[in-house]
Amino acid sequence: MAGSPGSGPTLSRLFAATPDMALGLADHARGPGGPAASPDARPPSADIDIRTAEPSDRATVRAIIVDAFEGREAVIGRPPEPLSLDVADAIATRTVLIASIGGEPGGVLVAHAEGDGVIDVEVVAVAKAFSGRGVGQAMMRRIERHARRSGARMLTLYTTARVPRNHEFYRQLGFREARRSGMSTFERIHFEKTLIGRVQKAPVEGLYGRRRVHGHKVDAAYDSLALDLARPADLAALFGDRPVRLEVGFGGGEHLLHHARTTPGIGLIGVEPFETGMMRTAAAIQAEGLANVRLYMGDARQVLDWLPDASLDRVDVLYPDPWHKQRHWKRRFISADGLDRLARTVRSGGVVRFASDIPHYVDWTRAHVATHPEFTLEADLAEPWQDWPGTRYEAKAYREGRVPRYLTLVRR
């Protein structure tokens, strides 16, 4: 995986004000530089320190890249491009991150700004001794967080088509294949990940131009329940050992509050961009003393990007905005990008429940699920689920003569 630097501003300048800090990440994802983890591989580390490389780190960066790509030439048929990286120039002009565990460097990431809000990741290299300890994922999450804070709109990268585990690694991080290039022997797969923007806890005043503020102000009830997406996700601290569910766009909160009351053994995250519904729901949660709910006012895709891999037991997408105009279909929550995000965060065997009274959106969802490798459409019914309390949107659909559909998607 490699790319050539563009003429835009360097990430080193863009991110100079962002402090480096230890990442509390523990996962089994392998960085693309190392081999498959062996059965006796060391467990993932709980503390991965990531910092920006200095000129004095040239030998360390070079050694990690060489170790990570050793033996790759026999697989792809030519020397891997990262081996030709001018390390001194990269440290001087681009962002070069070094990841360490216990003070021992084991991972390198190189990225640069290409202009037009695009950040290209040139190299992700993990030394073989660090394979299977979450180093590659930690570096990718760090660069994504930096990119969001800088206002970037997209991350891009490419990797060889001949190493399938790379493809799965990036898909699990929310990337989707954009195109392929090169001849069959040296075919490359180009990946991209759209970024929603800066993480924010403040009221959302506009998503795609729609105003989300209706005269309320953020108050103590919401603040006590609000997720802080600027901090690493720690679901155990929020919910203990409860399985966790996410509800996307809970509207008036009828469904979310029903499950908070009836299933106290489940942790619930409710996301809603409209302030009226959010404040009403937050007040009800506080008044009833419901301890198993957390809230986020904004775009649910930001929450999905923040959550750890396979951390959700279920996601409810109930009567989402159908975006009727064709030029707006790309904004629909259920899309190739949306399903990729859901696939990363929903555990194997977990479910996504989708309800809509708009036939075209239902057909759209069926088509997207049919072509997605990680989901199976298990149920497609005119009757709601057994634990369904009803919502105001459903009632409105029936009043206006529309028959909703209730789809159940299972994560493979």
Secondary structure, DSSP 4 states (H G I P E B T S, - for coil): ------SS--HHHHTTTSPP-EE-----PPPTTSPPPPTTPPPPPS-EEEEE--GGGHHHHHHHHHHHHTT-HHHHSS--GGGG--HHHHHHHSEEEEEEETTEEEEEEEEEEEETTEEEEEEEEE-GGGTTSSHHHHHHHHHHHHHHHTT--EEEEEEETT-HHHHHHHHHTT-EEEEEES-GGG-EEEEEEE-------SPP--BTTB----S----HHHHHHB--TTSPP-HHHHHTT--EEEEE--TTSHHHHHHHHH-TTSEEEEE-S-HHHHHHHHHHHHHHT--SEEEE-S-HHHHHHHSPTT-EEEEEEES-----SGGGGGG-SSSHHHHHHHHHHEEEEEEEEEEES-HHHHHHHHHHHHT-TTEEEEEEESSPPTT----HHHHHHHHTT---EEEEEEE-
